[in-house]
Amino acid sequence: MYFLGAGVILLLLKYLEIGPVGQWDWVKDWYWFAAPFVLAVVWWAWADASGYTKKKAMDKMDQRKKDRLTKNREALGLGTKRK
């Protein structure tokens, strides 16, 4: 996501001709504008292939389940278990 954001910022800087990025040539310096988007695609391909995305989703779901159970225990007046 950071790569995608960086690419959009570079494009906006060039389009609005702000700073040194505004002086870059579209044809000559195309790789500066394309690199963040290529890196974003590579990152997403790796994350999906390695299972990183699925693991993060499962961790988030487990945390939501844990929070829900804790909230329900407190609502029933049982409190949390102590070890």
N, C-alpha and C positions, 0 to 999 in steps of 0.2 A: 504494500500500500504506500509506503514511503517513496518507492521508486516512481509510482504513478503520480503522486503529488509533486515530486521534483520535476517530472516531465511536463506536467501542466503548468507549473510555475515558469519553467524555461520558455514554454510556448507563449505564455502571457507576456513575459518580459520582452520577447522578440516582437510580438504583435503590437504591443504598446510602445516599443522602442525605448525601453527604460534601461539605463546603465550600459555597461559594456556588452551585454547580451543583445541589446538593440542594434549594435553595430555589426554583429555577425551576419554573414551572408547565408541565405537559405541553402544554396547549392553547395557552396564550398564547405560549410560547417554543418552539414546535415547530420553527421554522426553524433554531435552533441545533443541534438534534439531527439534522435532516435534511441540513443543508448538507454535512457531511463525506462522507456517502454519495453525495450528488448529485455532488460534486466528484470522487469516486473513479470514478463511472460516466463522467463527462466525460473524465477522464484516460485511462481504459482505452479509450474510443472513439477518442480522438485518437491514442493510441499504436498501436492496431491499424490505423487508417486511414492514418497517416503512414508505417508501416513500421518504426517505432522498435522495437517488440517483436521483429520478425523480425531486424533488424540486430543487436540485443543477443544473440539466440540464435546467430546466425552467428558473431559475435565470440567468444563463449564456446566454440563448437565448434572454431573455428580455433585458439584458445589451447590447448585440450585436445590437438588434433592436433600442434601444435608441441611441447608438453611430452612427448607420447608419443614423437615422433621423437627428441628430445634424449635421453630416457631410454634408448631402444633403441641409439642411437649410443654412449652411454657404456657400456652393457652389453657391446657388442661391442668396446670398447676403441678406438674410432675418435675419440672426443672430439668437440668441436664445431669447426666450420669457422671459420678465422680469415681475416679480410680484410686 
